[in-house]
Amino acid sequence: MPNWLPRFLADESGATTIEYALIGVFLSIVILGATRIIGTTLSGAYYLPVANNLT
């Protein structure tokens, strides 16, 4: 077995990067979902009443 293989298998420094990436992806999905819900709510509350009164 090569000398570097046990050190490579024991190295966990990349795990932190992957964890941060997963947290970032999760937060992005939550933010996009919240933005979509808020946008739909605001559209129904402000845009539609104004549009209906203009016609």
OpenMM code with the backbone's topology and positions (N, CA, C; nanometers):
from openmm import Vec3, app, unit

residues = "MET PRO ASN TRP LEU PRO ARG PHE LEU ALA ASP GLU SER GLY ALA THR THR ILE GLU TYR ALA LEU ILE GLY VAL PHE LEU SER ILE VAL ILE LEU GLY ALA THR ARG ILE ILE GLY THR THR LEU SER GLY ALA TYR TYR LEU PRO VAL ALA ASN ASN LEU THR".split()
positions = [
    Vec3(0.0862, -0.1173, 0.0000),
    Vec3(0.0000, 0.0000, 0.0000),
    Vec3(0.0908, 0.1236, 0.0000),
    Vec3(0.0566, 0.2196, -0.0856),
    Vec3(0.1389, 0.3404, -0.0879),
    Vec3(0.1354, 0.4132, 0.0459),
    Vec3(0.2406, 0.4889, 0.0718),
    Vec3(0.2561, 0.5604, 0.1979),
    Vec3(0.1512, 0.6700, 0.2154),
    Vec3(0.1047, 0.7314, 0.1083),
    Vec3(0.0112, 0.8442, 0.1159),
    Vec3(-0.1332, 0.7995, 0.1360),
    Vec3(-0.1671, 0.6748, 0.1069),
    Vec3(-0.3060, 0.6301, 0.1130),
    Vec3(-0.3645, 0.6331, 0.2544),
    Vec3(-0.2957, 0.5859, 0.3574),
    Vec3(-0.3537, 0.5962, 0.4920),
    Vec3(-0.3727, 0.7412, 0.5373),
    Vec3(-0.2770, 0.8270, 0.5032),
    Vec3(-0.2921, 0.9689, 0.5387),
    Vec3(-0.4102, 1.0315, 0.4643),
    Vec3(-0.4284, 0.9949, 0.3387),
    Vec3(-0.5391, 1.0484, 0.2603),
    Vec3(-0.6738, 1.0028, 0.3178),
    Vec3(-0.6846, 0.8782, 0.3563),
    Vec3(-0.8096, 0.8264, 0.4119),
    Vec3(-0.8408, 0.8839, 0.5493),
    Vec3(-0.7385, 0.9205, 0.6261),
    Vec3(-0.7579, 0.9768, 0.7599),
    Vec3(-0.7830, 1.1276, 0.7565),
    Vec3(-0.7508, 1.1918, 0.6453),
    Vec3(-0.7650, 1.3378, 0.6351),
    Vec3(-0.9127, 1.3752, 0.6246),
    Vec3(-0.9597, 1.4622, 0.7147),
    Vec3(-1.0996, 1.5051, 0.7158),
    Vec3(-1.1140, 1.6550, 0.6895),
    Vec3(-1.0130, 1.7186, 0.6358),
    Vec3(-1.0190, 1.8627, 0.6162),
    Vec3(-1.1199, 1.9024, 0.5089),
    Vec3(-1.1481, 1.8174, 0.4135),
    Vec3(-1.2462, 1.8482, 0.3103),
    Vec3(-1.3888, 1.8329, 0.3577),
    Vec3(-1.4103, 1.7622, 0.4671),
    Vec3(-1.5449, 1.7393, 0.5180),
    Vec3(-1.6104, 1.8706, 0.5605),
    Vec3(-1.5340, 1.9617, 0.6171),
    Vec3(-1.5888, 2.0904, 0.6585),
    Vec3(-1.6382, 2.1692, 0.5378),
    Vec3(-1.5642, 2.1659, 0.4316),
    Vec3(-1.6040, 2.2362, 0.3101),
    Vec3(-1.7339, 2.1801, 0.2552),
    Vec3(-1.7465, 2.0497, 0.2539),
    Vec3(-1.8692, 1.9859, 0.2048),
    Vec3(-1.9866, 2.0207, 0.2951),
    Vec3(-1.9648, 2.0234, 0.4251),
    Vec3(-2.0725, 2.0590, 0.5181),
    Vec3(-2.1192, 2.2026, 0.4953),
    Vec3(-2.0249, 2.2941, 0.4780),
    Vec3(-2.0620, 2.4331, 0.4507),
    Vec3(-2.1359, 2.4458, 0.3171),
    Vec3(-2.0943, 2.3700, 0.2189),
    Vec3(-2.1623, 2.3731, 0.0897),
    Vec3(-2.3057, 2.3230, 0.1027),
    Vec3(-2.3263, 2.2175, 0.1781),
    Vec3(-2.4616, 2.1647, 0.1989),
    Vec3(-2.5487, 2.2644, 0.2750),
    Vec3(-2.4915, 2.3313, 0.3740),
    Vec3(-2.5662, 2.4340, 0.4474),
    Vec3(-2.6039, 2.5478, 0.3531),
    Vec3(-2.5120, 2.5884, 0.2676),
    Vec3(-2.5392, 2.6940, 0.1706),
    Vec3(-2.6498, 2.6561, 0.0733),
    Vec3(-2.6478, 2.5331, 0.0262),
    Vec3(-2.7531, 2.4865, -0.0646),
    Vec3(-2.8874, 2.4852, 0.0063),
    Vec3(-2.8902, 2.4356, 0.1283),
    Vec3(-3.0151, 2.4303, 0.2040),
    Vec3(-3.0709, 2.5709, 0.2270),
    Vec3(-2.9855, 2.6636, 0.2674),
    Vec3(-3.0307, 2.8012, 0.2892),
    Vec3(-3.0790, 2.8659, 0.1597),
    Vec3(-3.0142, 2.8362, 0.0492),
    Vec3(-3.0582, 2.8901, -0.0792),
    Vec3(-3.1979, 2.8425, -0.1145),
    Vec3(-3.2241, 2.7156, -0.0915),
    Vec3(-3.3568, 2.6609, -0.1202),
    Vec3(-3.4612, 2.7257, -0.0309),
    Vec3(-3.4307, 2.7432, 0.0965),
    Vec3(-3.5244, 2.8068, 0.1890),
    Vec3(-3.5515, 2.9514, 0.1480),
    Vec3(-3.4469, 3.0248, 0.1122),
    Vec3(-3.4632, 3.1650, 0.0730),
    Vec3(-3.5452, 3.1759, -0.0553),
    Vec3(-3.5186, 3.0902, -0.1523),
    Vec3(-3.5960, 3.0935, -0.2767),
    Vec3(-3.7430, 3.0615, -0.2524),
    Vec3(-3.7691, 2.9638, -0.1683),
    Vec3(-3.9082, 2.9301, -0.1366),
    Vec3(-3.9784, 3.0436, -0.0645),
    Vec3(-3.9122, 3.1044, 0.0317),
    Vec3(-3.9721, 3.2151, 0.1062),
    Vec3(-3.9971, 3.3347, 0.0141),
    Vec3(-3.9044, 3.3606, -0.0763),
    Vec3(-3.9214, 3.4714, -0.1697),
    Vec3(-4.0408, 3.4477, -0.2608),
    Vec3(-4.0592, 3.3258, -0.3050),
    Vec3(-4.1722, 3.2936, -0.3911),
    Vec3(-4.3040, 3.3114, -0.3161),
    Vec3(-4.3096, 3.2652, -0.1926),
    Vec3(-4.4328, 3.2782, -0.1129),
    Vec3(-4.4625, 3.4248, -0.0851),
    Vec3(-4.3616, 3.5003, -0.0445),
    Vec3(-4.3817, 3.6423, -0.0142),
    Vec3(-4.4214, 3.7185, -0.1404),
    Vec3(-4.3590, 3.6865, -0.2536),
    Vec3(-4.3923, 3.7533, -0.3788),
    Vec3(-4.5360, 3.7288, -0.4198),
    Vec3(-4.5817, 3.6060, -0.4048),
    Vec3(-4.7203, 3.5733, -0.4380),
    Vec3(-4.8163, 3.6458, -0.3451),
    Vec3(-4.7843, 3.6515, -0.2178),
    Vec3(-4.8696, 3.7200, -0.1207),
    Vec3(-4.8768, 3.8695, -0.1503),
    Vec3(-4.7632, 3.9299, -0.1769),
    Vec3(-4.7622, 4.0728, -0.2064),
    Vec3(-4.8340, 4.1039, -0.3377),
    Vec3(-4.8203, 4.0165, -0.4339),
    Vec3(-4.8889, 4.0362, -0.5609),
    Vec3(-5.0394, 4.0335, -0.5409),
    Vec3(-5.0874, 3.9401, -0.4606),
    Vec3(-5.2303, 3.9321, -0.4338),
    Vec3(-5.2802, 4.0477, -0.3510),
    Vec3(-5.1969, 4.1013, -0.2657),
    Vec3(-5.2397, 4.2088, -0.1764),
    Vec3(-5.2334, 4.3461, -0.2417),
    Vec3(-5.1393, 4.3699, -0.3313),
    Vec3(-5.1192, 4.5040, -0.3858),
    Vec3(-5.1475, 4.5130, -0.5359),
    Vec3(-5.0898, 4.4237, -0.6134),
    Vec3(-5.0994, 4.4355, -0.7585),
    Vec3(-5.2408, 4.4070, -0.8093),
    Vec3(-5.2991, 4.2974, -0.7675),
    Vec3(-5.4301, 4.2594, -0.8204),
    Vec3(-5.5406, 4.3607, -0.7887),
    Vec3(-5.5514, 4.4143, -0.6665),
    Vec3(-5.6545, 4.5155, -0.6420),
    Vec3(-5.6371, 4.6401, -0.7272),
    Vec3(-5.5154, 4.6827, -0.7468),
    Vec3(-5.4904, 4.8000, -0.8300),
    Vec3(-5.5263, 4.7690, -0.9751),
    Vec3(-5.4849, 4.6533, -1.0242),
    Vec3(-5.5147, 4.6155, -1.1621),
    Vec3(-5.6652, 4.6039, -1.1841),
    Vec3(-5.7373, 4.5517, -1.0879),
    Vec3(-5.8835, 4.5377, -1.1021),
    Vec3(-5.9526, 4.6734, -1.1021),
    Vec3(-5.9014, 4.7695, -1.0283),
    Vec3(-5.9625, 4.9014, -1.0226),
    Vec3(-5.9304, 4.9865, -1.1455),
    Vec3(-5.8259, 4.9520, -1.2178),
    Vec3(-5.7920, 5.0290, -1.3366),
    Vec3(-5.8751, 4.9895, -1.4574),
    Vec3(-5.9342, 4.8741, -1.4539),
    Vec3(-6.0125, 4.8295, -1.5700),
    Vec3(-6.1589, 4.8598, -1.5547),
] * unit.nanometer
topology = app.Topology()
chain = topology.addChain("A")
for resn in residues:
    res = topology.addResidue(resn, chain)
    for name in ("N", "CA", "C"):
        topology.addAtom(name, app.Element.getBySymbol(name[0]), res)
